[in-house]
Amino acid sequence: MPLLSRGQFLSVLSGKSVLADSTTDNASQQKKPAGGTPLSNKGIEYYRGTWGKPQILHLLRRSLFGVSHDDYRHFENLTLSQCLDILLKQSPEAPPPVNAYNDENFTDPEVPFGKTWINNSPNPGGLDMKRTAALKAWWTGLMLAQDKSLTEKMTLFWSNYLATQAHNVKDSRYDYKYVALIRSCALGNFKNLVRRVTTEQAMLIHLNGDINTVRAPNENYGRELQELFTVGKGPDSHYTQGDVEAAARILTGWVDGPTVKPSLVFNPANHDSSDKQFSAFYNNTVIKGRAGAAGAEETDDLINMLFEQQETARFLCRKLYRWFVYYIIDEEIEKNVISPLAGILVKNNFEVVPVLRTLLSSEHFFDTLNMGCQIKNPVDLLIGTCRQFEFTLPPADDIRLQYKTWDALVWRLKLLGMEPDEPLNVAGWPGYSQEPAYYENWINSNTLSLRNLTTDELTSQKGMFINNNAAIKLDLLAFTSRLSNPSDPDQLISDSTFLLSPNPFDKKQIAFLKSILLPGQIANRNWTELWNSYIANKNDNITSSAILNRLTPYYAYILQRPEYQLI
């Protein structure tokens, strides 16, 4: 199958106009910014339109990594409100990562195979690299095995929003603590999360907070706290260089604690205890200096001041909008969606769930113009594909194979541009931070080819290589068996394309798919007889091979189509 060029691919993805069908009202189509992409003018009022399979799949595609048969069937008979009750429930704490790297060539001198290393002494160099790799694999495993909650999707969101980079932190224990923190707060309180992140060791090291002292103030975190984490860079954010300097002085004194067990220490000797004056943007606030251990309390005063600014709530809501809806925010969306959501966030003391519930149940979210318009990020593509086809996880008692499987996925995510725990920079991954392209940054000549290679490998009978004895491959027979009537080729095509793509396939594509199932224009009954023969005797390798020889190119074609690259 020839690959599309980036230009050809993006010409297909350039807008949401593929969805502007007879179900789209004229009001939704009336506004088109430069570039021709239509924007919805609907607001956050509760959605009361048609509630059926397209809407359920839209909600699940944006909330989970891929939508499996089991996911859909769990939600298919529920109301929108009932779906959100499930999706907005925090997942339980996960067991920590373990040593799965001991082998005949290497032995961790401190941690036995299968035991966790998160509280052991730091080990720079090769050992800590192995532990960091284990952390990334473990995190990928959590996404792959996610339950029916937004927890894993929001954990990835926070890792993009409040970004740290493992290669910069250089301490796997701190990286683990950070991931565990944002995961535990994934559906919690935004203000509390920012306060905790501010003095978390991974963030201190990543943005030089650990070397920020009264004698040598470092502005790095004081700047990013305002520019990227709270008030942001919106048109009404007018903080000054003086505000950055004042914030840096407030944050002096936080240092890394004892090395044996990760801990945080406030050192009064390193703290600037003088008063800190802020600009008119912050109502000329003066944060009174405190001496001794009380100096740590100034950090709370700073966070309180930042969260009194309306721009802080708006900035988070813009980030959530770009994560869950679309990347273009014009004046009308700012007025009808962002500002009302920000009001809900403030009214609820910065609890995130009320905002998510409102956004994900809104007329705006379910406008057909906002369905199937996002280019999948690499995690949605790779982890979503594995989950969608219900890839069989390695057995829980085979720790080594589990981690090797997850590690193979981490490596592929790295090549695709979204390695866990390694955002591009402090602003996160380019798909959510780099204007004006945003999602289109996921696609270039290299990554598009690699995306297609990835799905080709997953659908192939060899699978994606792990080692000489194992591979990641999709069970195409099992996936197809769970469709409503796989013995009918027309119904098989209808069901599979509907589940796998938010946008309809055209007549030529459907005809091509049918030619794969029925080569040489043979009659439908030929497929029906072949499938029924397989069902009657699944141990018949000849029949199952004959079916796989058709299903493999069939699904490879679907997964290469631009329609599959969208959610």
N, C-alpha and C positions, 0 to 999 in steps of 0.2 A: 504494500500500500504506500504510495508516494506521500511524503510528509508535506504539510503545508508550510509555506514560508511564514516568517513572523508577520509580514504585511498582510498576507492572505488570512492568517489566523485572526489577527486583530481586526480585520475588516468584518469578520463574522461576529467578533466579540464587542465591536465598537459601541454598541448600544443595546438598550433594552427593547428596541423597536420590534424584535422578534416576538415580543409578547403583546404587542399592541394589536390584538385581534378583536373580534366582535364583542368580547366580554369586557373590553376596556372602554370606559365612558369617555366622552369628548373632553370633559374637564381635565381628566388625567393626561390627555394628549396635547393640551393646548400650549404647554410651556416647553420650549426646547432651547437650551442654552447653546452657546458656541460648541460646535462639534456634533450637534444633532442628537445628543442623548436626551430622551424625554425624562422629565422629573415629575414625580408625583406631587400634587398640591394638597393631598389629604393630610389630616392631622392625627393626633393621638387619641381621638375618641375610640371607644371600644368597637372592635370589628363585629358587625352583625350581618355580614354577607353570607354567601354560600359557604358551608362548612363540609368539606368532603376530602377526598384523597389528595387533590392538588394542594389544598391549604395545609393539610396535616404534613405532607411531605416537605413543603416549603419550611414550615416551622422546624421540623426535625433536621433538615439539611443544614439549617443555620445554627442549630443548637448542639448537634452531635457531630462526630467525625464519621460521615457515611451513615446511611440508613439501611439497616439489614431488614430482612423479612420479619424477624422477631421484633425489631424496633417498631415497625409499622403496625404489626398486629397487636402489639401491646397498647397502642394509642388509638387504633382505628375507630373504636366505639366510644371514645371519650369526647367530652365537650372541650372547647378551647381552654376554659378555666381549669378543668381537670387535668389536661395535658400540662399546663403550666405549674400546677401543684406538684407534679412529679419532677418536671425538668428543673424547677427552682429549689429543690431539696438538696442540701449539701451532702456530698458523698462522705462516707466514713474515712477516718484516717487510714492511710495505707501503711503496711509494714515497710521498714526502711530497706534500702538497697543492701546487697550482701556481696561478699567475696565470691565471685564466680570465675575469677581469673587465675587461680592457682592451677598449674599444670605441671607436666614433667620438666618444663624449662624454667619455671618460676614458682616461688613460694613466698607468700606474705609472711614476714617474720613475726607479725603481731596478731594477725587475724586468721583463724582457721577457715577452710573452705565452707561456704554456706552461712557464715556468721557476718554480722554487720560491722562496718569499720567507722561508723559515723562519730564515735566518741574516742577514737584512738588518737595517738599523737600524730602530728603532721609528718608527712614523709615526702619531701620535695623530690622532684625528678620523676623517674620512671614509675615508681609505685603510686604516687599520687595521680599520675596520668591514668593508670589503670583504674584507680578508684573513681576518677572523674568520668571515665568512659563507662564504668558500671552505673554511675548515677544517670547519665544520659540514656543508657539502655533501659534502666528501671523506669524512668519517666516516660519513655516511649511505650514501654509495656503497660503503664497505667492508661495511656491514651488508647492503646489497642484494645484493652479490656474494660473500657469505660462502662459504667452503668448508665441508666437512663436519666442522667442528670447533666446540667450545664457545668458541673464542677471542672471537668477536664478542659472544656473549651474556654472557660473563664480563667483557669490557671495559665493557659497559653496566652490569653489576652493580657493578664497582669505581667507576665514575663516580657511581653512586648512593650507594655506601657511603662512599667517600673523596671527598666532593663538593666541587667548586669550580664557580664560575659565571663564564663568559667575560665577562659584562657588568660584573663586579666586578673581574676581573683586568686587563682593558683592555689586554692585550698579546697579540696573536695568536701571537707566537713562543712565549711561555710556555704558552699554551693548547695549542699543538701539542706541545710537549715533554711536557706532562702527559698528553695523550691517548696519545702514543706510548709513554710510560712504562707506564701502566696496561695498555695493550694488550700490550706486550712481557712483562709480568709476569702476564698474565691467568690463566695456569695454572701459576704459579710459587710462590714462597715468600711467605707472608703477612707474616711478620716483616720480611723484606727490603723488601717493598713499603712497609710503614708507615714504615720507617726512611728510605727514599728520598723518599717523599712529604713527610715532615716538613720536609725542607730543599729541597724543590722550589720554584722561584720562584713558580709559580702558587698553590701553597698558602700560601707565605709572605705573598704579597700579599693573598690572599683572606681569611686569618684574622689579618692584622696582624703576622705574625712578623717582617716586615722592619722594623718600627718598635719591636720589643721590645728594650729596652736596659736596662742596669744602672741608669740614671738614671730611666727611666720604664718599668718592666716592664708588658707587656701580657699579660693572662691569656687572651686569646681562644683561641689555639691550645692552650695548656696545658690548658684546660678541655675543648675538643672532642676532643683527643687521647685523653682518658680517657673522656669521656661518650659519644662517638659512634664512636670508631675502635678502642678496645681493651677496657677493662674494662666499658664500657657502663653501662646503667641497670638492670641486673637486680636481683633481690631480694637478692643477695649482694654487690652492689657498694657498698662503704661508704667510698669515698674522700671526703676532706674538702676544705673550702675551702683549708685549709693545704696540701694536696697540689697543688691547682691553682696556688697561688702559688709553691710550690717548683719545679714543672715549668716555669712561666713563667720563673723565674730561671735555670734550667738552659739554656733555649732562647735566652737573650739572646746577641746577637752575630752572628746570621746576617743578612746583608744582600744586597741585589741587587748584582750585579757590574757590569762595564762595559756600557755601553748598546749598543755596536756589535754585539757578539756575546753572546747570553745566557750568563751564567756566574754561579756562586755564590761568595760570599766570606764567610769568617768573620773578623770584626773583633774582635780581643781587647779593644780599648779599650771596646767596647760590652757586654762580657760580665761577668756577675756571677761572680767567681771564689771566692766564699765557699762553705762547705759548705751542703748542702740537706738538711733533715730531713723525712722523710715519716712518715705516721701509722701506727698499729697495723695498719691494713688492708694496708699494705705492709711489715709486720713491722718497723716503726720504722727502716727503711733510711735510712742517711745516705749521700748521694752526695757524695764529696769534691770540693771545688772545685779547679779547675786554672787556672793563670795562663797567659797568652800563647796561642799557637796550640793548645796542649793543651786549652784550654777546650772546643774542638769535640768532644772525646772524651766529655764529659759527656752529650751527646745519645745516644750509644750506651749509656751506663750507664742512662739513663732508659728507653730502649726495652727493654733487657734486664730491668729491674725490672718494667715493665708486662707483659711476656710471661711472667714467672714466675707471674703471677696466673692461676688456673684460669678466672676469669671472662672473660679475654681470648679464650680458645679457645671458650668457650661462646657468647660474644657473636657471634663470626663464624659459628658453626654455626647459631645462630638466624636470622641474616641469610640464610644459604644456604638454610635450610629454607623461609623465607618466599618466597624467590625461585624455588625449584624445586618446592616441594610445596604448602604452604597457609599461611595467615597465622595460624591459631589454634594456639597452643602451650600445652597444658595440662600439669598435673603429670606425667601418664603419658607424654606425648610428650617432655617434658623428661628423664624418667628413661630411657625406652626408646630414644630417638633422639638428642637433643641431647647428653647427657652422654657416651654411647659415642662419638659422632662427635668430640667435643672431646678425648677420650682418644686417638683416632687422630691427630688434628691435632698434639697435643703429642708423641706417640710418634714422629711423622715430622718433627719439628723444624719444624712449621708449613708443610710443603709442602701445597698445597691439593688436588692431584690424588688422593691416597689417600682424602681425605674425600669428594670428589665421586664417585669410583668406588664407594665404599661406599654412599653415599646413593642414587645412581642405579641401583644393582643390588640394592637392598634389598626385602624383603617389604613394608615400609612404603610405599615409593615406588610399587610396583605394586599396592597394595591398590586395588580398584575405587573405594573411597570417595575416593581421592586422584587419580582420573582425571577430567578434564573439569570441574574445580571452580574453576579460576582464571579470573577475568575478565581478558581480554587487556589488557595495557598498550598504549598507542598505537603503540609500535614493533612489537610483535607483531601488532597489527591491520593497520597500513598496510604496513610492510615485509614482514610475513609474507604478506599477501594478494598483493602484487606477486611475491614469490618463489614462492608456492604455485601461481600461475597462470603461472609462468615468464615473467614480463614481460621482453621483449627489451631488454637494456641498449643505450644509445646506442653507436655505434661508438667504439672506443678512440681513433681519430685525430680525432674531432670533440670536442675538449676543451670547447669552449664549450657544446655541447648536453649533454654529460655533466653539467657543473656546473649548468646551468640545470635539468636534470631532477632532480638531487639537491636543488637549492635549493628546487624546488617541493615536494618531499617534506618538507624541513625546515620550510617554512612551514606545511604541513598538520599536522605533528607538534606545532608550537608551538600551533596552534589547539586541538589535541586534548589538550594539557597535558603534553607530554613532549619539549620541544625538546632536541636533543643539546647537551651542554656547558652546559646551563642548568637544573640541578635547582632545585626550588622554593626550597630553602635548604640549609644545611650538613647537615641531616638527610636530604637526598635528596628524591625525589618522594613525594608523600603516599600513593601506592598501596602503599608499602613502609615508611612511617614513622608515619603518623597513625593512632593507635588511636581507637576500636575498629574502624573501617570498613575500613582498609587498601585492598584491591583495589576495594571499592565506591566509593572516591573517584574512580575513573576515570569513573564514570557520574553525570551530572546531566542536567538538562533540555537544557542547551546541547550538551554533548559527545555525548549519545546521538543527538540530531538530526544532529550533524556526523559522527558515525560512519556513520550510515546514508547521509548525503549523500555521504560519501567513497566507500563501496563502490558506491553507485549510479553515481557518476561513473566509477569504474574499470571497471565492467561495461558502461557505455554505449558506443555506437559513436563518440561524440565524445571520450570519455576525460576525464581530469583536465587542465585547461589548463596548459600551460607557456608558450607564446607563440603568436603567430598561425600559426606553421608546425608546431607540435609539441604533442603531448599524451601523457600517460601513460595507456595503456589496456591492458586484459588481452586476450590472444588466446584468446577463448572457444572458437573452433573447434579450435585446436591443443590446448588443455587437454582438451577433450572427446574428441578423436581418440586421446588416450593412455589413455583408460579401457579396461577389458578388452573390452567389446563395446558400443560406443556406438550401434550400429544397433538394439539391443534397448532400448526406452525403460525397461522395468523394471530392467534391469541398469544402464543409465546412471544412473538415480536411486539405485539401491543403491550403486554405486561412488562417485559424486560426493558423496553425503551422508556416506558412511563416511569418505572422505578428508578432507572439509572440516569435519566436526564430530565431536568426541569423544563426543557424546551422540546417541542414536538419535532420528530424527524419528518422530513418531507417525503413525498411519494417516491422519488428516485432512490433515496436512502433505504426506504422500506423495501422497495423492489430488489435492491442489491442484497439486503439482509436475507430476503426470502430465497434469492438465488444461491446463497451459501448453504442454507438448510436444504434446499431442493435443487441441486445442481442439474443442469441440462433441462430445466423447466419440467421436471417430473411432477406428478400430481401430489396434492396435499396428503393423500392416503399413504404415499410412500414413507413420508416422515412419521405419520401416525402409526403405521405398522412397525417401523423401526423402533420408535419410542416405546410402544406397548410391549414389544419383544424384550426390550431392556428392562422394563418394570417387572415383567414376569420372571426374569432370571438375571438379577444384577451381577451374578458371578460369571456370566458369559462374557469373557474378555473380548471376543470378536465383535459382539454387538456394542458393548460399551465403547470400544475403540472406534467403531464406525461413527457413533454419535459424537465422541470427542473430536474426531477429525473434522466435524462440521461446527461444533460449538466453539472450538478454539479460535478459528478465524472469525466466527460470528461475533464473539465477545471482544476479540482484539480490535475488530473494526469499530464497534460501539465505543470502546474506551479510548480510541484515537480521535474520535470525532470532536470538533469544537464544542458541541452540545454537552459532552461529558465533562469538559473542563470548567463548566459553570455550575454554580449552586444558587 
